[in-house]
Amino acid sequence: MRKQNGTAKVNDDEWYTPYATALKVAEFLAEVLSMDTPILCPADILPDGSESVIPKALRDVGFVRIRVTKDLPVDTQEVQDWLPGEVIVTNPPFSLLVPFRRWALASGARFCVLSRPGAMQNCWSIPELGNDFKSTDGRSVAAAWMQNIKDTTQVGEVVGNILGDCGVCESKACPKNSMTADWEPGKSRPLYGFSAAVSGGFAGLFCKKYYVDGKNKFTRFFKP
């Protein structure tokens, strides 16, 4: 799939999934979906024409309706190769996460995808898979498997350091999006880093406009 221009300063799209990781993703999905659920694995045809390990792992745990293509649905394309009801499961090009997110929101599609911090919104992480993705070539990157199929928010106290609080944010107004539009600066709420959010299952809720001492801090995540 062609990388979309202007969405990233460097091409960090080439992160291939080890089979062991794909199998853990498939095992999670096997617990929350029926085996006859239609699944689409877009961006899962490799340069040599073979399939990635993701559809293989899905078949190995028992899923029987799997379709594999090479084009991730994004909101910048007029025609999408997606059938209503198909659950999208893939490790997509990171540069296409935002246009994919916009398309998924508009279409209502269910998904389970590997995502960089602060890319996929209003969904949940898979805590057991962690926040440090290791590619088949040994490289690692901060990324987590995000899905909108099952609420995995962990009950009880968040395990991880509190890195801020909405109550001390210096922004005049919260971002007008589906995650923060109902909040307001000065209203207290603990904020966490990516690791704690992934472990807590709530890495799909965050704010990128947290200002303290006149500076915009890193993306901060909050528990619902």
trRosetta pair geometry for C-beta under 8 A, 3 or more apart (Angstrom, degrees):
i j d omega theta_ij theta_ji phi_ij phi_ji
1 42 7.9 61 -65 155 143 92
1 43 5.0 -50 -6 -108 139 90
1 70 5.7 -179 -57 156 83 78
1 71 5.6 139 -107 -109 108 50
1 72 5.9 36 -135 6 169 90
1 93 5.9 -135 84 -15 117 130
1 96 7.3 -37 129 -24 134 158
3 7 7.8 -143 171 48 84 111
3 8 7.8 -77 -177 42 119 113
3 11 5.8 -58 -104 -125 172 104
3 13 5.5 -140 -96 -25 114 153
3 93 5.9 -150 -104 178 75 149
3 95 4.9 49 -158 60 92 153
3 96 7.5 -134 -139 -41 52 97
4 7 5.0 45 92 -3 104 131
4 74 7.3 -156 -60 167 142 171
4 76 7.0 114 -125 39 134 155
4 93 8.0 145 5 105 84 133
4 95 5.5 -174 45 135 83 108
4 96 5.6 117 -1 -89 118 80
4 99 6.5 100 -37 7 172 143
7 95 4.5 118 87 -170 120 84
7 96 7.2 98 90 -74 167 38
7 98 6.6 -164 -149 36 121 120
7 99 7.6 -80 -97 -13 148 106
8 11 7.0 121 93 -91 121 35
8 12 6.5 -115 163 23 150 92
8 94 6.9 69 -69 105 155 98
8 95 4.5 -103 2 -105 123 95
11 14 7.4 43 139 -7 95 95
11 95 7.2 -38 -128 -41 61 137
12 15 7.3 21 158 -35 76 109
12 94 5.6 -24 91 49 92 140
12 95 7.7 138 52 -47 69 89
12 141 7.3 134 172 -118 125 153
13 93 3.8 -4 -144 -145 120 90
13 94 5.6 -149 -101 27 59 79
13 95 5.5 -50 -73 3 111 103
13 96 8.0 53 -118 1 120 92
14 135 7.9 59 129 -143 66 150
15 91 6.7 -118 95 163 90 124
15 94 7.3 53 13 -31 124 112
15 114 7.5 -129 98 120 125 150
15 133 6.6 60 168 121 136 127
15 135 4.6 -115 -153 -90 70 117
15 139 7.3 -106 -117 85 88 114
15 141 6.2 -75 -108 23 146 138
15 143 7.5 104 129 19 165 162
16 52 7.3 -154 -150 -136 89 108
16 91 7.4 123 -138 94 31 148
16 135 5.5 79 46 -163 61 92
16 136 4.4 -35 90 10 109 115
16 137 7.2 83 40 -13 106 88
17 21 5.3 -124 -169 81 90 120
17 22 5.0 98 137 -58 126 99
17 52 6.6 65 44 173 107 120
17 53 5.9 -137 94 57 98 108
17 54 6.1 58 66 -59 150 94
17 91 4.7 174 -42 -25 119 153
17 114 7.3 -167 -81 -37 114 146
17 135 7.7 -67 -74 -130 27 56
17 136 7.1 24 80 -42 15 98
18 21 4.8 91 63 7 84 103
18 22 7.1 -153 94 -5 43 88
18 53 7.3 -31 156 57 21 159
18 134 6.8 0 -8 96 127 92
18 135 7.6 140 -35 176 87 23
18 136 5.3 149 -77 -90 72 74
19 22 5.4 -58 -146 40 37 113
19 23 6.1 41 155 -25 69 104
19 53 4.4 -120 -94 -168 73 148
19 56 7.2 -46 -127 89 103 125
19 57 6.4 167 -160 -69 71 110
20 23 5.8 -52 -149 31 29 113
20 24 6.9 30 151 -19 61 102
21 24 5.8 -53 -154 32 36 110
21 25 6.6 35 149 -17 66 103
21 129 7.1 84 -152 -147 87 109
21 133 7.5 75 -143 -144 157 83
21 134 7.5 -179 -55 59 139 81
22 25 5.6 -53 -152 36 35 113
22 26 6.3 36 150 -19 67 107
22 52 7.7 178 -97 139 148 96
22 53 4.6 -178 12 114 161 100
22 54 4.8 -137 -138 -96 122 53
22 56 7.2 55 123 66 146 86
22 57 3.8 177 130 -11 101 153
22 58 8.0 -78 167 -31 100 71
23 26 5.5 -53 -146 39 33 113
23 27 6.2 36 154 -22 66 104
23 57 4.5 -136 -80 -142 54 119
23 60 6.8 -43 -115 79 95 136
23 61 7.3 141 -152 -49 71 112
24 27 5.6 -50 -144 35 31 112
24 28 6.6 36 153 -21 62 101
24 128 6.9 -146 -179 114 121 111
24 129 5.8 147 121 -95 131 98
25 28 5.8 -53 -155 32 31 112
25 29 6.5 26 151 -14 65 108
25 54 7.2 -28 77 -133 139 91
25 57 6.9 75 62 111 91 144
25 89 7.1 143 145 -166 124 114
25 112 6.5 148 -172 142 108 129
25 126 7.2 157 -114 36 69 171
25 129 6.9 42 -75 -91 75 148
25 145 5.8 -160 -106 -131 107 158
26 29 5.7 -57 -148 40 33 110
26 30 6.3 40 151 -27 66 104
26 54 7.7 165 -58 -162 104 59
26 57 4.1 -161 -22 136 143 98
26 58 4.8 -153 -118 -86 115 49
26 60 6.8 70 123 61 162 91
26 61 4.5 166 144 2 112 137
26 63 7.3 -119 -153 -4 102 121
27 30 5.5 -47 -146 29 33 117
27 31 7.0 34 154 -21 60 101
27 61 5.9 -165 -82 -108 56 147
28 31 6.0 -62 -165 29 33 111
28 32 6.9 -3 154 5 67 112
28 112 7.7 165 93 -149 119 149
28 126 5.4 -16 -132 -139 167 137
28 128 7.2 -180 -82 52 119 125
28 129 7.6 -59 -37 -37 147 118
28 145 7.9 135 46 113 158 146
29 32 6.1 -76 -146 50 36 93
29 33 5.2 -14 174 21 80 120
29 58 7.2 -21 73 -118 142 92
29 61 7.7 124 71 83 92 149
29 63 7.6 -4 112 -60 122 133
29 87 7.8 152 -149 125 127 148
29 89 6.8 -16 -77 -100 159 142
29 112 6.2 -116 -80 -1 116 167
29 149 7.4 50 -122 69 78 168
30 33 7.0 -64 -107 56 21 81
30 35 7.4 24 -135 -85 83 79
30 61 4.6 -109 -62 150 141 132
30 62 6.4 87 -125 46 121 109
30 63 7.4 -121 -90 -47 86 92
32 149 5.4 109 129 132 138 121
32 150 4.6 -102 -130 -40 147 133
33 37 4.3 -51 174 -6 117 158
33 63 7.8 21 102 -100 122 111
33 87 6.7 -78 -111 -6 152 166
33 149 6.9 -48 -57 -167 102 145
34 37 5.2 132 63 -39 71 91
35 62 4.6 -61 -125 133 124 104
35 63 5.6 -152 -155 -101 64 43
35 64 5.9 54 150 -2 92 96
36 64 6.0 -21 -103 52 61 109
36 65 5.8 60 -166 -7 54 121
37 63 6.9 -54 57 -134 85 104
37 65 6.7 -156 91 57 31 114
37 87 5.9 12 152 4 120 127
38 65 4.5 -67 -102 126 58 128
38 67 7.3 11 -174 -1 91 108
38 83 6.8 -60 142 83 149 118
38 85 5.6 61 48 118 126 97
38 86 4.7 -75 119 -101 106 68
38 87 7.0 144 89 12 58 74
39 55 8.0 164 109 -116 120 80
39 58 6.1 -133 94 -173 162 155
39 63 5.9 8 5 173 140 144
39 65 6.4 129 17 95 74 73
39 66 4.9 -18 71 -109 105 71
39 67 7.1 177 91 26 53 68
39 86 6.4 116 -135 -164 12 81
39 87 5.1 -34 -109 66 70 90
39 88 7.7 140 -163 -98 66 17
39 89 5.5 -12 -167 13 115 118
40 66 8.0 158 -90 -159 22 54
40 67 5.1 -22 -110 70 68 101
40 68 8.0 160 -162 -85 52 28
40 69 6.9 -12 -170 14 97 109
40 82 6.0 -103 -3 -123 177 78
40 83 7.3 157 -61 31 127 82
40 86 4.1 52 -20 160 109 134
40 87 7.1 174 23 76 74 36
40 88 5.2 -30 73 -101 98 65
40 89 7.4 148 74 24 46 68
41 44 3.9 -16 143 11 104 157
41 51 7.7 60 102 -159 141 106
41 52 7.1 -145 163 51 129 109
41 54 5.4 165 -139 101 132 117
41 55 4.6 -122 13 -63 163 100
41 58 7.4 -155 -58 6 129 147
41 66 6.4 17 -7 -174 112 100
41 67 7.1 179 25 88 72 47
41 68 4.7 -16 69 -109 107 73
41 69 7.3 158 85 26 56 61
41 88 7.8 136 -93 -158 30 57
41 89 5.7 -37 -93 77 79 81
41 90 5.4 137 -155 -80 62 93
42 69 4.9 -18 -115 71 70 100
42 70 7.1 1 -167 99 66 5
42 71 5.8 -59 -164 83 113 38
42 72 4.5 140 117 -93 125 49
42 73 6.5 166 -16 -12 172 71
42 81 7.1 139 -106 82 118 105
42 82 7.7 -47 -51 -78 135 94
42 88 6.4 -26 13 -143 104 106
42 90 5.5 -65 58 -52 62 160
42 92 7.5 20 91 -100 94 99
43 69 7.8 15 -17 94 35 72
43 70 6.3 63 -101 -165 31 41
43 71 7.0 62 -60 -117 67 5
43 72 4.5 1 -34 -49 118 99
43 90 5.2 99 59 178 101 142
43 91 7.5 -124 108 77 117 52
43 92 5.1 101 48 -121 161 65
43 93 6.4 -140 -142 -15 145 82
43 96 8.0 180 -75 60 148 146
44 51 6.0 20 142 -158 95 76
44 52 4.3 -100 -157 22 81 114
44 54 5.6 -97 -126 53 131 118
44 55 5.9 116 146 -21 147 108
44 68 5.1 -95 86 -150 115 96
44 69 7.2 69 41 57 85 40
44 70 7.3 -126 46 -95 42 48
44 90 5.7 -123 -51 -121 106 103
44 91 8.0 100 -92 37 86 75
45 49 6.7 -16 180 -149 101 33
45 50 7.4 163 -156 85 62 25
45 51 6.3 -44 -103 -101 57 53
45 52 7.5 -101 -63 -19 16 84
45 68 6.3 120 -59 149 87 103
45 69 6.7 -66 -13 160 115 22
45 70 4.1 -60 44 -77 115 97
46 49 7.0 -37 74 33 73 19
46 50 5.1 -9 43 65 116 76
46 51 7.1 108 -2 -178 93 4
46 52 6.0 129 -51 -69 97 71
51 55 5.2 -63 173 49 134 125
51 56 6.6 142 107 -39 119 93
51 68 5.3 -27 -120 -171 115 164
52 55 6.7 104 68 11 74 86
52 56 7.7 -135 109 5 47 99
52 91 7.3 -149 170 36 160 107
53 56 5.1 -63 -155 45 50 119
53 57 5.8 53 150 -26 81 103
54 57 5.9 -53 -147 34 29 109
54 58 6.5 29 154 -18 62 106
54 89 6.2 -176 169 128 123 98
54 90 6.3 130 107 -114 171 48
54 91 6.6 -172 -57 -4 137 93
55 58 5.4 -53 -146 36 37 115
55 59 6.4 37 156 -18 68 103
55 66 5.1 137 -147 159 100 139
55 68 5.0 -45 -55 -79 158 121
56 59 5.9 -57 -152 37 30 108
56 60 6.2 32 151 -25 65 109
57 60 5.4 -53 -145 33 33 116
57 61 6.8 21 159 -11 65 103
58 61 6.4 -63 -153 38 29 99
58 63 4.4 -39 165 44 91 136
58 66 5.5 132 102 -94 133 141
58 89 6.6 121 -76 90 137 153
59 62 7.8 130 -175 -4 32 7
59 63 6.1 -85 -86 65 37 80
59 64 7.7 84 -126 -95 73 39
59 66 6.3 -93 -64 11 89 150
63 66 5.7 84 121 -53 113 109
67 83 7.8 75 26 14 159 118
67 86 7.0 -50 38 -131 121 138
69 81 5.4 178 -155 113 170 140
71 77 7.8 82 167 -74 124 173
71 81 5.7 90 71 28 113 125
72 90 6.8 -156 -100 93 103 156
72 92 5.0 71 -100 -132 153 117
72 93 7.0 -144 7 24 145 90
72 96 5.5 118 79 122 141 147
72 100 5.6 -42 154 -93 120 122
73 77 7.2 -123 -151 55 54 126
73 80 4.2 43 -127 -151 108 118
73 81 7.0 -148 -73 52 90 58
73 82 4.9 -16 -60 -30 144 134
73 88 7.3 -109 27 -93 112 148
73 100 6.6 100 84 -130 64 78
73 103 5.0 -162 133 138 95 152
73 104 7.7 121 92 -64 113 69
73 107 7.3 -1 138 -12 147 159
73 109 7.4 103 68 -5 147 165
74 77 5.6 89 66 3 79 101
74 96 5.6 -92 -82 -167 135 106
74 99 3.7 36 -165 127 110 114
74 100 5.3 -58 -98 -71 77 58
74 102 7.6 50 -168 58 65 97
74 103 5.3 -154 -149 -25 22 139
75 99 5.0 -139 33 -165 83 79
75 100 7.9 -164 -12 -80 80 15
75 102 4.1 -53 -16 100 147 114
75 103 4.3 -160 -57 -63 74 80
75 106 6.6 101 -105 12 113 139
76 99 5.3 -36 -9 -148 102 143
77 80 6.1 121 95 -77 115 70
80 103 7.0 147 -100 -165 145 135
80 107 7.6 -89 83 -82 168 146
82 86 5.9 -143 -165 57 78 129
82 88 7.3 -32 -124 -72 122 112
82 107 7.1 22 102 -170 146 162
82 109 6.6 -41 173 -96 146 143
83 86 4.9 90 64 -23 79 119
84 107 8.0 -148 -105 -179 76 101
86 109 7.2 -15 79 -142 73 108
87 109 7.6 148 -122 178 37 84
87 110 4.6 -37 -117 90 85 106
87 111 6.7 171 -172 -90 67 31
87 112 7.0 26 162 2 108 95
87 149 7.1 32 -139 -85 130 126
88 104 7.4 -107 34 -103 141 113
88 109 5.8 41 -7 152 114 128
88 110 7.2 171 22 94 72 51
88 111 4.2 -16 65 -113 99 89
88 112 7.3 -179 94 31 58 55
88 113 6.8 -3 118 -58 103 107
89 111 7.3 172 -72 -160 44 57
89 112 4.8 4 -112 62 81 99
89 113 7.4 -166 -142 -73 33 60
90 113 5.7 -4 67 -114 69 89
90 114 7.8 -94 116 14 50 85
91 113 7.1 147 -102 -161 29 68
91 114 4.4 18 -127 16 76 130
92 96 5.7 -103 157 75 118 108
92 97 6.4 142 89 -81 124 70
92 100 6.1 14 158 -42 172 166
92 113 5.5 -4 -1 -159 108 125
92 114 7.0 -174 26 56 64 81
93 96 4.7 65 76 11 98 108
93 97 7.9 -137 97 -37 55 71
94 97 5.7 -19 -161 -22 47 116
94 115 7.9 124 -124 -144 80 42
94 116 5.3 62 -148 -26 118 121
94 119 7.5 -116 -159 -87 79 164
94 143 7.7 -99 -98 -103 120 134
96 99 5.6 -61 -162 53 68 103
96 100 5.4 72 139 -29 86 107
97 100 5.6 -61 -145 40 28 113
97 101 6.1 34 155 -27 66 104
97 113 7.6 166 -122 127 91 137
97 115 5.8 115 -139 -131 137 86
97 116 6.5 -149 -2 27 166 94
97 119 4.1 1 133 174 142 136
97 120 6.6 -92 -177 -54 110 80
98 101 5.5 -47 -145 30 32 115
98 102 6.7 32 155 -18 63 101
98 119 6.3 -105 -64 -155 69 86
99 102 5.6 -48 -147 34 37 113
99 103 6.5 38 154 -18 65 104
100 103 5.7 -57 -151 38 34 110
100 104 6.1 34 153 -22 68 107
100 113 7.4 145 129 -122 147 178
101 104 5.7 -54 -144 36 29 111
101 105 6.4 30 157 -20 64 105
101 119 6.6 -164 -44 156 138 73
101 120 5.6 -167 -99 -114 116 59
101 121 6.3 82 -169 18 133 90
102 105 5.9 -55 -151 34 29 111
102 106 6.5 22 155 -14 63 109
103 106 5.8 -62 -149 41 31 107
103 107 5.9 13 161 -7 70 116
103 109 7.6 4 126 20 84 128
104 107 6.1 -63 -135 47 26 100
104 108 7.8 -163 173 15 54 5
104 109 4.9 -93 -137 58 74 100
104 111 5.7 -49 -129 -15 140 139
104 148 7.7 146 158 11 128 145
105 108 7.8 25 180 -67 23 41
105 121 7.8 5 -73 68 126 108
105 122 7.9 82 -103 52 106 130
110 147 7.7 29 178 -171 83 85
110 148 5.8 -141 -138 80 65 93
110 149 5.4 74 -170 -83 120 85
111 123 7.7 -43 69 -122 95 154
111 146 7.9 21 107 103 101 80
111 147 6.4 -150 101 -130 56 61
111 148 6.0 45 44 23 75 99
111 149 7.9 -152 59 -39 29 94
112 126 7.8 44 -152 -40 108 128
112 145 6.3 16 178 177 87 103
112 146 7.4 -177 -147 90 46 39
112 147 3.9 -1 -104 -97 78 113
112 149 6.5 -26 -62 -6 102 126
113 120 6.9 154 69 -72 109 146
113 145 7.2 178 94 -149 22 63
113 146 6.0 -22 65 60 72 84
113 147 7.5 144 14 -80 55 64
114 133 6.3 73 -156 -104 126 157
114 143 5.5 40 175 154 96 125
114 144 7.4 179 -148 96 61 20
114 145 5.6 -41 -92 -93 61 64
114 146 7.7 112 -134 14 14 78
115 119 4.7 -153 -171 65 105 117
115 120 4.4 -74 -116 -5 166 115
115 143 6.2 173 85 -159 30 87
115 144 6.3 -28 61 65 81 66
115 145 7.5 112 14 -127 81 18
115 146 4.4 -12 16 7 133 126
116 119 4.9 80 63 -22 79 130
116 141 7.5 -53 -105 147 90 116
116 142 6.9 68 -147 96 71 80
116 143 5.3 -49 -90 -102 48 90
117 131 7.9 41 -74 -163 100 114
117 142 5.8 -15 -24 131 112 116
117 143 7.5 -119 -31 -98 64 44
117 144 7.7 66 -79 9 64 102
117 194 4.4 -65 -108 -103 130 136
117 203 7.4 -95 -126 -171 71 112
117 206 7.8 120 174 -91 83 170
117 219 5.8 163 142 69 110 142
118 194 8.0 -83 -26 -92 83 109
118 206 5.3 -104 -105 94 81 156
118 208 6.2 92 -157 -74 138 111
118 219 4.1 -95 -68 -133 139 166
119 146 8.0 -169 75 12 91 156
120 123 5.3 -39 144 40 112 130
120 146 4.2 153 71 109 150 159
120 204 5.7 -53 112 -117 87 96
121 177 7.3 -80 -154 152 158 131
121 178 6.7 112 145 64 130 108
121 179 5.8 -110 -160 -46 111 122
121 204 5.8 114 -164 -177 22 85
121 205 7.7 80 -155 -91 67 40
121 206 7.8 -114 -111 36 79 88
122 148 7.2 33 115 -110 77 118
122 178 5.7 -20 -56 107 136 126
122 179 6.3 -141 -60 -75 83 88
122 204 5.6 -80 48 147 9 117
122 205 7.2 68 -87 -80 42 74
123 146 5.0 86 103 170 127 101
123 147 6.0 -172 176 92 118 20
123 148 4.1 -78 -117 -73 104 82
123 204 3.8 -178 58 -106 56 160
124 146 7.0 159 82 -154 29 68
124 147 6.2 -34 67 68 77 70
124 148 7.2 129 17 -99 77 40
124 150 6.9 -86 61 91 141 55
124 151 5.7 148 -49 -136 153 39
124 152 4.4 145 153 32 135 90
124 153 6.5 -105 -122 -44 123 70
124 201 5.2 -2 -166 175 107 83
124 202 6.7 -36 -124 -96 77 37
124 203 7.4 93 -162 40 36 73
124 204 5.7 -78 -62 8 28 125
125 129 7.8 -139 169 58 89 99
125 131 7.7 -14 -158 -82 150 88
125 144 4.7 -16 -136 146 116 138
125 145 6.8 106 -158 75 67 57
125 146 5.8 -44 -95 -98 58 67
125 147 7.9 103 -129 21 16 74
125 152 6.6 -108 75 77 51 130
125 197 6.9 112 -6 129 141 77
125 198 4.4 -128 160 -138 167 63
125 200 8.0 73 48 69 120 52
125 201 5.6 -150 57 -136 81 34
125 202 7.2 -42 14 26 99 17
125 203 4.0 52 -40 24 124 119
125 204 7.0 -178 -36 -26 71 84
126 129 4.5 41 95 14 108 116
126 144 7.2 179 41 173 71 93
126 145 4.6 -14 25 82 118 111
126 146 7.8 -145 -8 -84 80 22
126 147 6.5 48 -49 9 99 117
126 152 6.4 138 -108 -26 42 176
127 130 7.8 43 173 -64 41 37
127 152 6.1 -162 -13 152 96 125
127 154 6.6 64 -67 -52 155 118
127 198 6.5 140 -114 147 55 65
127 199 5.3 68 -143 -150 100 36
127 200 7.1 147 -97 14 118 8
127 201 5.3 -49 -48 -67 108 79
129 144 6.8 127 95 -155 103 73
129 145 4.9 15 83 19 157 119
130 133 8.0 169 95 -64 93 52
130 144 7.1 -139 112 -112 37 90
130 198 6.6 60 -174 131 28 137
130 199 7.8 12 -117 -76 52 78
131 142 6.1 2 154 -154 93 74
131 143 7.2 161 -170 69 55 21
131 144 4.8 -32 -111 -69 65 108
131 194 5.6 145 -165 135 147 99
131 195 5.0 -144 44 -107 151 58
131 198 4.0 169 -67 20 108 162
131 199 7.5 -67 -22 -36 114 76
131 203 7.6 167 -100 -95 112 153
132 140 5.4 7 176 -176 93 122
132 141 7.7 155 -157 73 54 27
132 142 6.6 -35 -101 -102 58 50
132 143 7.8 79 -136 41 16 60
133 140 6.5 158 82 -154 44 66
133 141 5.5 -24 63 63 96 79
133 142 7.7 77 17 172 86 6
133 143 4.1 -31 3 65 130 105
133 144 7.4 -153 -45 -71 104 30
134 138 7.0 -24 -172 -149 100 27
134 139 7.2 164 -151 87 58 37
134 140 4.8 -29 -95 -95 71 86
135 138 6.9 -32 74 36 80 23
135 139 4.7 7 35 59 119 86
135 140 7.3 -155 6 -80 77 34
135 141 7.4 44 -30 3 103 104
142 194 6.1 66 -180 103 123 158
144 194 7.5 -172 -18 175 125 102
144 198 4.5 -152 -100 -118 154 125
144 203 5.6 40 68 86 152 168
146 203 6.6 -114 -98 89 103 109
146 204 5.9 121 -152 -74 119 105
147 150 7.0 18 107 34 120 72
148 204 7.8 122 -83 -124 83 170
151 201 7.5 77 168 153 56 129
152 201 3.7 -147 110 -142 81 122
153 200 6.7 6 -149 152 62 79
153 201 4.4 -163 -92 95 28 121
153 202 5.1 47 -111 -65 94 96
153 223 6.9 118 -153 -154 115 89
153 224 6.3 -71 -107 38 158 106
154 158 7.6 121 74 -107 114 59
154 199 7.3 -28 -5 137 148 65
154 200 4.9 -112 32 -150 111 55
154 201 5.0 144 -21 5 76 117
158 162 7.9 104 77 -75 126 79
158 190 7.3 -167 31 107 141 140
158 192 6.1 -110 155 -74 152 150
158 196 5.7 60 165 175 113 113
158 199 8.0 113 -165 88 77 102
158 200 4.9 -18 -128 -88 92 142
158 223 5.9 -145 -65 -45 126 140
159 196 6.6 -164 88 -135 53 85
159 199 5.7 -78 68 123 106 139
159 200 7.0 176 34 -68 73 89
160 192 5.5 72 102 -153 128 121
160 193 6.7 -133 170 46 130 89
160 195 6.2 168 -120 98 134 90
160 196 2.5 -144 75 -100 169 117
160 197 7.9 -84 59 -26 165 47
160 199 6.5 146 -41 51 123 131
160 200 7.3 -95 13 -33 126 114
161 192 7.5 142 84 -134 49 79
161 193 7.2 28 67 6 89 112
161 196 7.0 -138 41 -53 50 142
162 165 7.1 25 167 -62 120 87
162 190 4.8 -78 -129 -156 117 110
162 191 6.8 91 -167 59 75 50
162 192 6.5 -66 -117 -85 47 72
163 191 5.7 -79 72 104 77 87
163 192 5.9 104 17 -135 100 27
163 193 5.2 83 -19 -44 150 85
163 217 7.8 169 143 163 106 142
163 220 6.3 -153 88 -122 109 104
164 168 7.3 -128 -169 59 79 107
164 169 7.7 66 166 -71 119 86
164 190 7.8 127 83 -167 49 47
164 191 3.8 -22 72 60 92 127
164 210 5.8 63 145 177 162 144
164 212 6.8 -143 -130 -33 114 140
164 217 6.4 160 -71 81 150 167
164 220 5.3 -58 50 -122 133 153
165 168 5.3 69 74 12 94 97
165 169 7.7 -135 101 -31 51 80
165 188 5.7 -15 176 -147 115 76
165 189 6.6 153 -160 67 67 39
165 190 5.9 -35 -103 -104 80 41
165 191 6.1 -155 -76 5 27 94
166 169 5.3 -30 -156 -8 47 123
166 174 7.9 4 -152 -92 119 120
166 183 6.3 -71 -165 174 154 134
166 185 6.9 -139 173 -123 81 44
166 186 7.9 -38 135 38 80 19
166 187 5.8 -18 115 81 120 68
166 188 6.3 145 66 -148 85 19
166 189 4.1 22 16 43 124 94
166 191 6.6 125 -42 -47 70 110
166 207 7.6 97 -98 11 100 161
166 210 7.7 -94 -101 -116 59 101
166 222 7.3 15 -40 -91 118 146
167 186 6.1 26 -147 -168 56 26
167 187 6.4 -108 -90 100 70 16
167 188 3.5 2 -55 -90 127 69
167 189 7.1 147 -31 13 81 52
168 212 6.1 37 122 -109 106 107
169 185 4.7 -118 86 -129 101 94
169 186 7.7 -100 54 -35 82 42
169 209 7.9 69 -169 116 131 75
169 210 5.5 -93 -114 -142 111 65
169 211 5.9 85 -167 49 74 66
169 212 6.9 -75 -113 -64 45 78
170 185 7.2 43 -165 -156 3 142
170 211 4.2 -85 58 104 94 106
170 212 6.3 147 -6 -95 107 32
170 213 7.8 -173 -17 -2 145 20
170 214 6.9 -47 83 -72 164 38
171 174 6.7 102 102 -84 135 42
171 185 5.2 -168 73 -74 76 133
171 209 5.2 66 -91 143 152 106
171 210 7.4 -87 -19 -115 121 25
171 211 5.1 127 -51 20 76 114
172 185 6.8 -110 -157 13 8 147
173 176 7.7 5 138 -49 119 88
173 184 7.2 -44 -138 -133 58 74
173 185 6.9 -105 -94 -7 18 108
174 180 4.4 -136 164 152 119 110
174 181 6.8 -176 101 -103 111 22
174 183 4.7 96 -58 82 171 90
174 184 5.9 -116 -10 -99 113 32
174 185 6.5 177 -51 -40 79 71
174 207 7.1 -73 -151 -126 95 130
174 209 7.1 150 -148 74 47 126
175 179 7.7 18 82 66 113 94
175 180 5.0 67 59 70 84 131
175 181 7.4 -70 105 -70 57 62
175 207 6.5 171 15 -141 117 85
175 208 7.1 43 -40 49 152 80
175 209 5.2 146 -45 8 103 136
176 180 7.8 -93 -80 85 14 86
176 181 5.1 56 -147 -106 51 99
177 180 5.9 44 56 37 83 85
177 181 6.0 -163 60 -42 26 97
178 181 6.5 -18 -98 4 20 117
179 205 5.4 165 -148 -141 114 69
179 206 6.7 -7 160 47 160 42
179 207 7.2 -161 113 -72 121 69
180 183 5.0 -61 -163 34 70 116
180 207 5.3 84 -77 -96 147 103
183 187 6.0 -147 -166 66 81 131
183 189 7.1 -61 -137 3 134 149
184 187 5.2 83 66 -6 75 121
189 222 5.5 27 145 -144 119 137
190 222 6.9 146 86 -129 57 83
190 223 7.3 11 73 21 102 101
191 207 7.4 -71 -121 41 126 112
191 210 6.5 96 -145 -112 170 155
191 220 3.8 8 -180 171 126 128
191 221 6.8 128 -164 59 69 36
191 222 5.6 -48 -106 -76 64 88
192 196 4.0 -103 178 84 129 130
192 197 5.3 157 95 -54 116 83
192 200 7.3 67 79 12 167 143
192 220 6.9 123 50 -168 32 76
192 221 4.9 -48 70 71 85 91
192 222 7.0 145 17 -87 86 37
192 223 7.5 50 3 -32 130 89
193 196 5.5 91 58 16 71 101
193 197 7.0 -136 102 -6 35 97
193 218 7.5 26 -120 96 85 131
193 220 7.5 -53 -84 -123 41 61
193 221 7.0 17 131 23 7 105
194 197 5.6 -64 -146 39 30 112
194 198 6.2 29 160 -20 69 105
194 203 6.5 52 -154 -131 67 114
194 219 7.4 52 -64 87 96 108
194 221 6.6 114 -93 -17 41 133
195 198 6.1 -56 -149 33 27 107
195 199 6.4 21 156 -12 63 110
196 199 5.8 -59 -148 42 31 110
196 200 5.9 21 156 -12 66 115
196 221 7.2 179 81 69 89 123
197 200 5.7 -63 -141 46 28 106
197 202 5.4 -94 -158 80 80 73
197 203 4.0 114 129 -90 107 71
197 205 7.7 -154 -151 58 122 75
197 206 7.3 12 -130 -77 165 103
197 221 3.5 -9 -83 110 143 163
197 223 8.0 -159 -120 -69 75 72
198 201 7.8 47 179 -65 28 23
198 203 4.7 22 -78 -53 59 139
200 203 7.8 135 63 -42 81 73
200 223 6.1 -75 149 -94 144 110
202 205 5.2 -36 171 31 95 111
202 221 6.4 142 108 166 91 114
202 222 7.3 -80 135 100 133 35
202 223 5.0 143 30 -114 169 60
202 224 6.2 -165 -130 -5 130 84
203 206 7.5 7 -173 -46 49 115
203 221 6.0 -41 -123 -129 51 151
205 221 6.2 97 85 -160 67 78
205 222 5.5 -84 124 65 110 72
205 223 7.4 121 73 -106 137 15
205 224 6.1 166 -46 -56 169 87
206 219 5.2 22 171 176 134 103
206 220 6.3 160 -156 85 82 38
206 221 4.5 -43 -95 -97 90 65
206 222 7.0 151 -102 11 37 74
207 210 5.4 100 105 -46 112 94
207 219 7.3 166 80 -155 38 63
207 220 5.5 -16 58 64 87 89
207 222 7.1 31 -7 -9 102 116
208 216 7.8 24 160 -178 66 116
208 219 5.1 -26 -97 -103 77 84
209 216 6.9 -57 -139 -133 42 105
210 216 7.1 107 70 -157 52 59
210 217 4.7 -45 95 50 104 108
210 219 8.0 120 15 -139 115 23
210 220 4.8 30 -17 12 157 131
211 214 6.9 -7 180 -141 106 13
211 215 6.6 164 -149 78 71 29
211 216 5.5 -37 -92 -90 79 55
211 217 7.1 -180 -98 -2 25 82
212 215 6.5 -29 70 59 58 80
212 217 6.0 25 22 -38 101 121
217 220 6.4 36 101 -41 119 114
